[in-house]
Amino acid sequence: MKKIIVPVDFSKHSEYALETAAVLAKQHNSELIVMHMLELSESIITATSSQRNEENAFMMMVANKKFEAFLDQPYLEAINVTPMIKYHKVLKEVAEVASEVRADLIVMGSRGHSDHDGIFTGSNTEKVVRYSDTPVLVIKSKPENVNFTNIILASDFSEESVSAFKTALELLGELGTNTTVLHINTPNLDFLSTDEVDEKISIFLESAKLKETDVSIARISDHNVEDGLLSFAKRNKADALAMITHGRKGLSHFFGGSISEDVVNHSKLPVITFKL
């Protein structure tokens, strides 16, 4: 893991993300690219009047000073930190920068849905997840332990998810010591018998060129996917959750349209997302 991007808005949730990313950077000797998005419209930036130019320069100076103070953290010592300021609050820029610099991971704080402005509302986090081809680690609280010993990766074992699944296993192997891949059977049109589930997993693993002994696989039945995932995670004392999303279709289309965005917005555990 060579490069980690952390978008910040100077809130406590961005501090949680920064502190988490710092631990990961030390563990993997990674560069931290810390990105602040200054909310200036194009008209303000390109204004020609001298008064407006002075206002722009002042706002940028204040932002730089605040950014410098925010990065003055003891846990960032001995880490290669690259600060970056973007002048628009366009969240897809996070994904674009991650792609340009070939980042391995985006670490982002989230406080769930909120009426307040800022980067770290649940809806904004969802936007980054939808745009980003880079895996996104969503942090909800101050990190007590960034050693993700037990990660639960929810999977529908669909043929189209093979590539993203292998990418997920590789990164999760770096982040934690144990990844359990969870199949969740629900009582709807997607319901499968035990034999059908086994056959689906077998076909999937063959496509992925994996043996069942190569991965730890668990099966659970529940009323819906999100309940099954959260229930299994609680019973097995998971440190983090992971899922594969369908990009701009949104998290609600996970597993072809069943899992709720509430997993990201309301789970207290860190959530790692991978784009299909």
N, C-alpha and C positions, 0 to 999 in steps of 0.2 A: 504494500500500500504506500505509494509514493507521494500522492497529493490528496489533501482533504480540504474541502471548501466549507466555510462556516459563514452564512449570512447573519448579520447582527443588526439590531435596532436599539441597542443599549438597555434593553429591558432585562429583568431577572431571568426570563426564559432564554434570552440569547446568551446570558452568562452561563446558564446550565449547559447549553449546547457547546459553548467555547471551552468550558472546563472538561466536558466529555471528550471533545475533539483533541484537546491537549494531551489527555491521558493516552488516547489512541496514537497520537503522533509520536509520543515518547516510546510507546511499545513497538512501533513499526518504523521509527526514524523517518517520519513523513514530514513534508512541508505543509504548513497551515496557511491557506489563503483565506484571510478574514475579510469579508465583503460587507460594506455598509451602503445602503441605498438612500441617497439624499433626494427628497421629494421636490424636485424642481421641474417645471414644465419646459417644453422646448421653447416656448415664447419668452420665458424668463431668461433662459440661458443665452438665447440669441439676440436679446434686446440690445439696441444700439445706443440708447441714451446713457450718458455718463453716470447719472444718478442710479439707473438700474444696474449698470455694470458694477458700481461700487457696492450696491446691495448684494449682488451675486457674489462678489469677492468676499464680502463680510460673512455671508452665510457659509461659504465654503471654508473660510478660515475657522469659524466656530466649529463646523463639523469635523475638521481635521484635528483641532485641539481636543474635542470631546472623544474622538476616535483614539487619539494617542493616549489619553488618560484611561480609556476603557481597556486598552491593551496592556496597561501597566499592571500586570498580574504576576504574582510569584510563580504560579503554575505554568507560565509561558517561558520561564527561563530555560535556556539551552535548546529551545525549539526554533526552527527556521520559520519565522512568521512573515508573510507578505500581506501588508494591508492593501485594500483596494476600495475605492469609492466610485460608485455609479451614481449618476445624477438624476436618474428616473426611478420611480417605484414601479418597475415593470418586472414582475416576478419571473417571467420566462427568461430574463437575462441571467438569472442564477444558473438555469440549465444550460444556457448558451455558453457562459463562461466556463462551466464545468466541462463542457464538450471541447472548447477551445484549448484549455490547458491540460486536457486528458486527466481530469481528476478521477480518483478511484471511489470517492465517497463524498456526499453532501451531508453535513450534520446540521440539523435545524431544530430550534426550539419550537414548541407549540403550547398555547394555553387553551386550546379548544376554541369553539365558537365564542365570539365576543362582539359587543357593540363598539368597542374602542378601535381606533385606527392603529396601524402598526403592521409589521410583517407577520407577527406570530399569532394571528388568529387562525382558527381551524381551517377556514375557507381558503386562506392564502397558502397554508401548508399544502392543502390538497392541490392547489394550482401548480406548485413547484413539483409535486409528485407526478402530476399528469404530464408536464412538459419534459421532465428530466429523463434522459436515457441513462444517467448516472444513478446508481443506488442512493437512496435517501434514508438516513437514520433520523427519526423524529424523537426528540427528547422532551419529556413532559415535566420533569422535576429535577432538583439538584442531585447530581450523581453521587451515590454512596459507594458504588462499586461498579467500575466499568469493565470488569472481568466477566464477560457474558458466558458463564459456565454452561448454561442450559438454554438453548434457543429453540423455539417451536416454529417451523416453517410450514404454513398451511399450503396444500397443493391439491388441485383437482386432477392431477396426473393426465392432463390433456396433451395430445400430440404437439399442439402449437406452443406449449410452454416448455418444451425440452431444453431449448437453448438458454432461456432465462433461468430455468431450474438449475442447470449446471453452473451458470454464472453465480447464482445465489449460493450454492453449496461451496464454491471456491472462496467467496468472500466471507461467508459465515464461518468457514473453517479457520480463517485468519482472526476473526473477531471473538470466537468462542471455542470451547473445548468439546462441546457436544451439541449436535443439531438433530432434532427429531422431526421427521417429515410426517405431517398429520393429514390423513384423509378424513373428511367429515361427511357422513351420510345423512341426508335429510329426507323427511317424509313428503316428498313432492314428486314432480315429474322426473326428477333426476335420481330418484331412489334406485339403489342397486342392491341385489342380494349379495351375500358374503362371497359366493363364487364369482359373481360378476365384478365385484371390487377387486378380488385377487387377480382375475384375468386382466383387468384394466391396468393395474399396477405392474403386472408382469410384462405386458406389451410396452408400457411406458419405459420401464427400465431397460428393456431390450433396445428401444429406440435411442435411449440415452447412453447405451453401451455401459450399463451398470448392472451389478448383481445386487440382489436384495441384501446380501451380507455387506455390501459397500455402504449402505445407508441404514439408519435406524428409522423404521416406519411404524407408525401407530395408526389405529383406526378408531373412530368414535361415531356414535349416532346421536343426533340432537335435533331440536325443532328447527333450527336454522344454523347457518354457517358461523355467524359471529358468536352465538351462544356456545356452540361446540368448541370453538377456538379458545374463547376466554375461560370456559369451564375447564378444559383440558390444561390450559396454562396454569390456572390456579391450583389444580390438584397436583400438578407435577412441579410446582414451584419454579416456573420458568423465569429467566432473567430478561428475556426479550422475545418479541414476536416478529415474524417475517412473513411477507406475502408478495405475490406477483400480481401487478396491476395491469390493466389493459390501456395504459397511457391516457390519452385525452378522453376516452370514454368514461374515465373516472373510477374511483375505487368502488362505486356501487355496481360496477360491471365485473368485479372480481368473480371468478368461477362462472363467467357468462351471465352475470347480472344478479348476484344474490347477496354478497357481503356488503354490509353497511359502512358508510364513511365514519360511523361512530367508533369503529375499531381504532382508527387513528386519533379521532377527537376525544375519546373518552377512556381509552385504555391508559392505565397508570404506568404500564411497562413501556420501555422504548420499543418503537416499531420500525422495522427496516423494510423498505419497499423496493421492488425490482420491476422494471418495466418490461412487459412482454415484447 
